[in-house]
Every structure is written in structure tokens, then in C-alpha cells.
């Protein structure tokens, strides 16, 4: 059943949230036109008192949520214990919790349903609480254009939840709970806020307002280097109006002046413009078409061992890119091809924060509702209360920050997915992008669009997979069949610093003759050498070693094992290892850099012992050896002719290879044993970590529930204490002496007036009635109290006191609200004046006190 619901405000709270909720609801003005749904972490085993406690704080009707109840304006709905509460088609839905106690996130669940159901009309508020429940839900509302708010952390009894929401950058308003209602009403246009959720009331936009918007977009382009002018004007206006409402500004020009003076506001507005709505396997029919038809067709055309290329445009936090990787894995396994193709996925987005989150591949526990159980078990692993994408899937995807409008596209693609992104662009940009997508795809490649997107007028470029399908095959047209407008933007390069003027080098003092001679000898006759650590890191170079060592491509790495020429790398590594172990000099003779060169080397590797400063380092000296003509002639002999020198060199190489193999085998065994031990330790630590994480989450959840229950009980105790004070004041104001006794006739409570007759102090609570001294001449008092307790009948007598007063003594059973007898109540009403008047009317007063009379 669909309901015409008003604007809905979701209120999420946990420990310490009762006070914040009361402050918020007490400041909601009458007739706000909004409905309020309260979700709090409640103990599932106790009846909640939240409804009656919140009813005291507001004039609105407060009730517990019921299944299929339509949401009405100016009503507060409270989640029942041990239930999950969502909103579907404007009606409340209740369900049993899907997660065990300790892993439940009811606030995220409510906010996510509000984002899906209400879209830009949704409002989410996070109040006091522990943990981070509510943050992901606020992100969903924020992505749909709704309004989000959080309690000011320093005003919260427990500030973890509001701090988490603020740190995630998804809280439009941060204020005290008492200030939030008016801020929300002002941001949504009051009780009659339009469906668009714009901040100020909708107003006709004149030319000056359009100019102010253009100025704001220009400032945004200058600040972020991204051009949003080709987004749909309605989207731009709505997002800017939200920021205007958050800042309390009602004029476009005022907001333009505000962003000029506060450049940081441009960063917030840019994040506001980025729509990050995504989920795993969104729109399941499209993924089924992809799995059943598109990917098998691409695999059939793929050459053996080749790699398919895919591009996911606007990937947000990576769910769609990872979904594509998982589906491809399933299709490849189902094909049972002997040498299947691989898939390289390029995923891009404008948001750097979204790309960083996608690279981590960590997702919350709620994705269990989006991903099938089999896929969840196969492609994910539990991690920190959520799930982590397996490394094999992560390795298939390359994420990059990319501006589709300004940056060059990826090309030679077999698959391109651009779903629900072009709906935010104007028609001109859409017409420009579709030919660009055709250019990026190979002939026969597939284009995936969103459910409300089409290729428009570019029908000649693509053929739809089916009548209602949003998957298209790229036609085999020549590249120049349709003009393609390529992005020509070149990002501004940072300005290079001005060259400094030449400075005359300092004049060095002249060296003495001995120093100059030694330097000349070393320069002319000393061999080339390097000083390295035992790991092979070069710390000093003497002479020219470019013939023997060369930098490797990639990141700079000054390590001998990487820089050594291939012809000497193995022998040099073995000698370095042996010299480091034995601390001896190792000589290598007759080494060649490669087969084509005549250069022969002798290499000396020696561990340094002196001086002490060089201890632990190894000196490697390179010496070139001249090759004689006879030796060159021997090398030119036929292959069948034996050469003793060559045989000796070959044997030496064999010995070195055998030693290396033996050493590598020993090292491999040691590494394998160490790896097994580390793997076993890692599994034990992982298991212990998971158990501790689960226990921590369960304890935290239980602690939050107990905090909430404690808050409710404390509020109830305050009410009871106030009621007790009221009753005490009422009894004292009647000027009637009253004594309360329990079932064993022990003192339970009394009023101040009774102390004039019976000697009572605070320490007498719990003492028997017979132990109390009084001025009453009433020896049968204890027996009459027992009789009243037995017969459940009232007893009244007129009793005199030793100081000449008379009292009407009433003894009645004490009945609770549930009609249970819990003792007796004795009241004493002073009737001395009535007795004295009666005595004057009868005559002279008797010399002795009048004996007690039983009243009929």
C-alpha cells in the first residue's frame, strides 16, 4: 500500500540519546508539516519506555511504529524493541533483525530506506551515541540530495556517532539538538517545503540570478579544475540552493559573495555536486543479460591468451567495477575454455575520496543484502565487521581519478559501462559523449547504459541488444563516419620557479703538492670500485662503473643486484653472499659482460674489516683484462676442438651454478618453513582477531542498549521521585498525622505531624509499632492494627493523649493499585476542640480523663 507521506525526518540515536531527542522534539514548532521517525539502539529483551518518555517533551502525538502504518505529518513514530524499521512507499515496515545482536545497524537501515523512498525529500539526523551507526545512511541521503544533520559533538553525552558522520563529510548541518529543528525547517523551506528539497522557497530565476550561478560555477572551476557548467541546470541549482540553506543565505548573489570570501566552501559544494549512488549488482536484469549474452560473445571473439579491456565510468566507490569482475570470473569458469581470456577493468570517477575507498575494497556488513550468499562467501572475506574484496578481484581493476568531460578517454575497449551518469548532464554534453564512447570501443564492443539512458540520436553507431535493453553493440562503422569531439583540456602545470642568477663559485684554497699528486695517481691508475652493504645497497662509487652497472628502469633503486649487468649478475651475487658470510676475499676471473663483447673482467669482492668505520661494508673492485690474439684465435676454433681454458672456465661455471642451486635450495626450505610458521601464526591471529572483534561489537552494542535502558529508567526514577515529593507535600499540607506500616506492622513511612504524637526519627524506619513510645492512651493500638490487617476492615476510635489532646484514630488496610494488601495506614485527626465543646455542653469536666469510646 502506497501512502502520500509528508516530508520525513529520521532521528538516529543510541547511548545518551534520550536527552538529545527530548531537546530536539521540544523545539519542533506546532504544525511543522513533517513526520519524525525515531530509531534508537534498544535492548531487545526489555519493554521500551521511549514512547511515554518522549511524549512528555512534545505536543505531537508519539506512538510505537506498527507494520504498514502510513506516515502522517506532526506525528512521532518510535521503533519497537528487537525490530528493524524502514520506510517503503511512505509506509512503515517492520522486520526481524537480519544480523545478530552486536552487528545490527538500525539507523543506517532506516536512513538508507529514506534515501531510496524519499530521495531529495529525505532528512536524516544523527544524535548522541557510540560507534558509527548512521554514517552510511547519511551518505545515502546526501547522495540523493536530501538534507543531513548531526548533533554538535561537544554537546553529546557520547560523541562517536556524530563525530563519525561529520568526519565522513556527509553532515550538512552541525548544531545543538535544540537548534536543529529550526535549522532543518529553514533549509527545507518551512512546513510546506517543496518536493525538490531546495532550501529557499522556489523563486523565479531572473538573469541576475543566472549570472550569479555562472559566477559560482566559474569559481568552482577555478578552485577544483573541473568544469560543471554542462551539468543539468536544475541539478546545479538544487545543489547550490542546499548549500545556501545550510549557510542561511537566501540570495544567489549573497552566496556568490560568500564563496569568494570563503574558498573552503567551494570544496564542500564540489563534493555536494558529486552523486555517489551505487551498489553491488544494481539493476539485476542488466547483469543477467551481461552474464548470459554479452560476456560469452566477447569471450568467443577473444583470441587465445588475449586480454579484454573494460571501462567503468563514474565508478564511485567501486561496487560496479567489482561486480563486473565477479561476473566475468563466473562466466570464464562456466565456459571451461583451456586458455581463457583475461579482463582488465579501468574504473574512473571524479571524486578522489570515492577512488580511495574503491581501492581499499572494504565494504560494510549491509552489502550482504546486495550480494548473493554464494558470491559473498567466494569473493569476500570478513574484515572489521564488514567485508573485504578478495585480492584476485581487486587485481583485475585499476582505479583512477578521471574527468569524463575534460580528460582523454580510455580506448580499444571491449566493454564500456556508463550507467546513471549522463542523466546529470545536459543534452549537448550527452550528444557529445555517445560518439566518444563509440570511438573508445572496438567494433563489436558493448556499451552499458542506465535504465533511463539511451544513445539518443546516435542510432547508427549502436545496435541495442533487445527492444527494452540498455546494452548496445557498437556497429562496425569507419572511425570517421561520425565526427567525434575529443576533450582538449590540458591541466595547468605548476609554475616553474624563476632561475636563480649565476653565483660565482667559492674560491677553494690551493692544495699542497702531495695531495695533488695522490689525486692524479688515483684518478689515472686506480680501478673502478663500489662500496656496498651486505644487502647490496651501494653507498659509495669510485671511478667509472658505467660499463659494469646500469640503473634499472622504474623507480630509482641503487642496489647492486638490480644494477649489475646480466653477464656478471649471478657470479657477483654469489661472491657477495659468500664474502658477507665468510668475511674473506673472493676473486672472480675471466668474466664477460655479454657474448658479443671482448671485455673480460676480474672482480675482487672483499668484506671490510679496517678501518672500523667501514666494518660491515663490502668493497667490489672491477679490473679489465686484456685478451691476447692467441686467446681470440682459440675462441674461433671449431666447436669440436677442445680448449683447456674454456673447459676450465666451463667447469668453474658449473661449480658456481651447483653451489647456487644448493644454496637456493637451502634458502627455499628455510623460507618455506618460515612461511608455514607465519601462515599458521597468521591464521591463529586472524581467528583471535575475529573473535575479539565480534566480542567487542557485541559488548559495545549491549553497552549502548544498557545505556539507553539506563537513561529510560533514570528518567522514570526522576518521575517517581517527583511523584513521591508531590505526595509527601500533599500529606504534609493536610495537617493530618499519618503512619504507614507494612504487613508485619513495621514502620514504612510517616508524615511530619505524627512526630508530635509518636516519637519517630528517620532511623526508626523498619522498627515494630510496639517499640514506639507515644502520648496516646491506646494500649490496644497494635492489636487493632493486626485485626484490621486480618479482616480488611477499617477501625475508628477517639483516643485521648497524656497531654490532654483528643484524636480520631483511623486504621485502614493499605491497598496497592493492583489491589494487593501491603500493610495498614493509621491516620490521627485532632478533635480536641470538638471534645472540649462537647464537655462544656455536658457540664463540668471530669476530674479524670474520659475513657476511650469505640465509634460505631
Secondary structure, 3 states (H helix, E strand, C coil): CCCCCCEEEEEEECCCHHHHHHHHHHCCCCCCCEEEEEEECCCCCCCCCHHHHHHCCCCCEEEECCCCCECCCCEEEECCCCCEEEEECCEEEEECCCCCCCCCCHHHHHHHHHHHHHHHHCEEEECCCCCCCCHHHHHHHHHCCCEEEEECHHHCCCCHHHHHHHHCCCCCEEECHHHHHHHHHHHCCHHHCCCCCCCCCCCCCCHHHHHHHHHHHHHHHHHHCCCCCCECHHHHHHHHHHHHHHCCCCCHHHHHHHHHHCCHHHHHHHHHHCCCCCCCCCCHHHHHHHHHHHHHHHHHHCCCCCEEEEEEECCCCCHHHHHHHHHHHHHHHHHCCCCCCEEEEEEEECCHHHHHHHHHCEECHHHHHCCCHHHHHHHEEEECCEEEECHHHHCCEEEEECCCCCCCCCCCEEEEEECCCHHHECHHHHHHHHHHHHHHEEEEEEEEECCCCCCCCCCCCEEECCCCCCEEEECCCCCCCCCCCCCCCCCCCCCCCCCCCCCCCCCCCCCCHHHHHHHHHHHHHCCEEEEEECCCEEEEEECCCCCCECCCCCCCCCEHHHHECHHHHHHHHHHHHHHHHHCCEEEEEEEECCCCCCCEEEEEEEECCCCHHHCCEEEEEEEEECCCHHHHHHHCCCCCCCCHHHHHHHHHHHHHHHHHHHHHHHHHHHHHHHHHHHHHHHHHHHHHHHHHHHHHHHHHHHHHHHHHHHHHHHHHHHHHHHHHHHHHHHHHHCCCEEEEECCCCEEEEECHHHHHCECCCHHHCCCEHHHCCECECCCCHHHHHHHHHHHCCCEEEEEEECCCCEEEEEEEEEECCCCCEEEEEEEEEECHHHHHHHHHHHCCCCCCCCCCEECC
